[in-house]
Amino acid sequence: MKANGINNKLGKITLLGENGVEWPGYMLSLDGTLALGNGWEGFCEANGVKLGQTFTLEFVNEQDTTTTPVLKFSSVETIYKNVN
């Protein structure tokens, strides 16, 4: 995370959904771990992410320091378990 500069972008962010809809959000640091606050629950619901699912967010690195950082929803990963 440090290599892409996201640690320097705490505060207001934009969450970009699978369908291109933007959600306002907030990124914060808790004991050295990045966390997403306001806007997160609605974003997950709108993009079909359920509790316990694994998914990918892509950090869209804008060179302009005046723009709000963007985390773009990339995919939900399905994990199959072999049931005998």
N, C-alpha and C positions, 0 to 999 in steps of 0.2 A: 504494500500500500504506500510506503514511503517513496518508492521509486517513481510512482505516477503522480505524486504531489497531492493526493487526495487528503492527506492529513492536514494540509494547509487550507482546506476548503470547508472547515466545520461551520455549521450554521444552516441558513436556508439553502435548500437544494430543490431540483425538479426531478420527479420520478416520471419517466416516460414509459407508458404502458405498451402492451403488445399491439394495441390498435392505434397507437400514436397519440392517445389522450395524455395530457400532462396533469400531474398531481403535484401540488406544493407539498414539500416535506421539510424535515429538519434532521441534520446529521450532527451527532454529538459524540464525545469520547467519554467512556466510562471506564476508569482504571486501565487506560491504554487500549481499550477495545472500542472500535467504531460501532455505533448503534444508530438506528433510524427511529425517529420519534413521530411527531405530528404527521398525519397523512398516511402513515404506513398501513394501518388496518384497512382503510378504504381502498388503497392501491391493491393490496393482496386480494381483497374480495372481488374487485373489478377485473382482475387478471386470472381469477380461478385458482389462486394459490391457497392451499389448505394447510392447516397446522401440521407440522411434521414433514411436509414436502421439501425437497431440495430443488433449488432453482438458481439461475444465474442472473446477476445484474452486471451490465457493462458500464464502466466509468467512461463517459464521453469527455475527454480532456480538451477543454477549450483553452487556447493560449491567452485569450483576453481575460485578464483578472477581474474585470468588472461584471462579467456574466455569472449567472448562477450555475453552479456545477450540475451536471445531469447524470443520473443513473438510469440506464435503459434496460428494461425487462428483456431478457434474451430467451430464456426457455425454462420450462418445468421439466425436471428429470424424473423419469419413472423408474423405480427400482422394483424388480420382480424378485419374489422369493419363491424358491422351489418348495412346494408343499407335497410331501409324500403321503 
